[in-house]
Amino acid sequence: MKIAMTGTSGNMGREVLKQTMELPEVEFVRVLLSPKKKNDKLAKQYLGRYGKRIGILRGSVADEKICKRLAEGMDYVLHMAAVIPPRSDASFRDSEECNYRGAVAIVNAVKATFPQPKYIHISTVALYGNRNEKHPFGRVGDPLLVSAFDAYAMHKLAGERYCLEAGLNCFAVLRQTAMLHPNMMHDNISDGLMFHTCLNAPLEWVSSRDSGYLLKRVFERDGKGEIPTFWNKIYNIGAGKKAMQTGYDTFKDGFSIIGGSAEKFFRPEWLAARNFHGLWFADGGELEELFGYQRDDPTSYWKEIGRHHKLYALGKFVPRPLIDLFLFRRLRNHPNSPYRWKKNGDAARVFATFGNAPAPQSWKDVKLLSRGDFGDFDALRSVENAKARGLLLDHGYDESKPAEAWGMDDMRSAAKFRGGECVSAEYRGAYEKLTWKCHDGHTFELTPFTVLKGGHWCPECCQPTPWDFDRLAKDSPFFAQVWYDSHGQDENVTYDYGKNGKPEMRRWDK
């Protein structure tokens, strides 16, 4: 078995490479590392550890020539490379280069290789956009409502759609959820990113270790011919009920390492009220049933991080005002912090993040999902309970049918629910492109699978930029059923970047 991988310098990628190399049937792995100097040491480590079983290419993932060399002669290509927040927030160009152009280059390389390797594309939960206590559960096929000014998610959305529409022989798209890794604390103390987290955001955490084990099991089981039904589908990488937390719970577990809590270190108005991303997965059990990888739980994992980084424990003996002075004050004044956006009068980011709702001035004014303020938290995390209460989103067609039984009636129904129509007269299969029209009159081609199972729609008006979901939701029940959980029907705002790259907003009803 020969495998090509991108993204092995990242937290997930390192685990995937490490655990995949434990399989005796893996003869050779070829990895692509960017030419950055920090990867020189990593390349030496990999060569020293794996010897002739590994080959290393250096170059940009957006370079199609490099990608063709990467894919040549491989049985599998696994694309994990990504520029994630906060780096994607700071560099729109880097995000586009890796998250979109990199995906295009890799997919083109796979398609041009003969025989064509099987392709695994790592996507992200960020495509689903903001959720809260009203619809905490999501699944494949839900609307993709990328949050305003989230460059990472918008470029990953375009990259995923390119993969789905490329006509590959054998692919799988895995949408990664929030991921815990050993460097969690370190990676979140240099930027204002943590203040983007909404207190009631549903977050289903999976560890980098379990993510690595999942991909190891994919290669192991597929090599034995045990998972023929796995391919040509989209999956959500979840971790089960034990890993379903909220933004508040994450702060609670993370800050416990340094003897603190959200209440001790934060004022609630510093934290975003919306425009985040996170889901509990109603369909996360599909991958678990196939691969049995869900082992870690977030609370235990945070304790493990604390044991491995004993320096953090010193925070328990440092007075809170000093921690605030030297850490949190710096972070909340960072250019990527909502607190700083308010101080600078960044109207577009502030309104996208907080809307018109008054910010709570103290913790006693905050209603918390995990505290039971919206009902029993344990019951709320039950997929069966969510289904019984009708909390799963409607996809606009008869979902009791398998894809093999789809027909034109399903296409017309799904298109109407999205505010448009299916223009094609004949249905030819789930992976054969049809012509669609959105309510704005844009005509486009997508496969039924990409629309019904992917949640994608018009590549023109539903692809940021601009972010125009206030307007689109008025004509699309598909979007409206979740968009209005955190947006007023009278907001009528379009978000975009100006000519100088500065975030802008405009009200289009005035």
Secondary structure, DSSP 8 states (H G I E B T S, - for coil): -EEEEE-TTSHHHHHHHHHHTT-TT--EEEEEE-S-THHHHHHHHHHHHHGGGEEEEES-TT-HHHHHHHHTT-SEEEE-----TTHHHH-HHHHIIIIIIIHHHHHHHHHHSSS--EEEEEEEGGGG----TTS-EE-TTS-----TT-HHHHHHHHHHHHHHHS--SSEEEEEE--EE-TTHHHHTSSSGGGGG--TT-EEE-EEHHHHHHHHHHHHHHHHTT--TTSSSEEEEE---GGGEEEHHHHHHHHHHTTT--HHHH--GGGS-SSS----EETTTHHHHHHH------HHHHHHHHHHH-GGGGGGGGS-HHHHIIIIIHHHHTSTTSHHHHHHHT-HHHHHHHHTTS---SSGGG---TTTTTTS-HHHHT-HHHHHHTT-S---SS-TTS-GGG--HHHHHHHHHHTTSEE--S----TTS-EEEE-TT--EEEE-HIIIIIT----TTTTSSSSB-HHHHTTT-HHHHHHHTTTS-TT--EEEEE-TTS-EEEEETT-
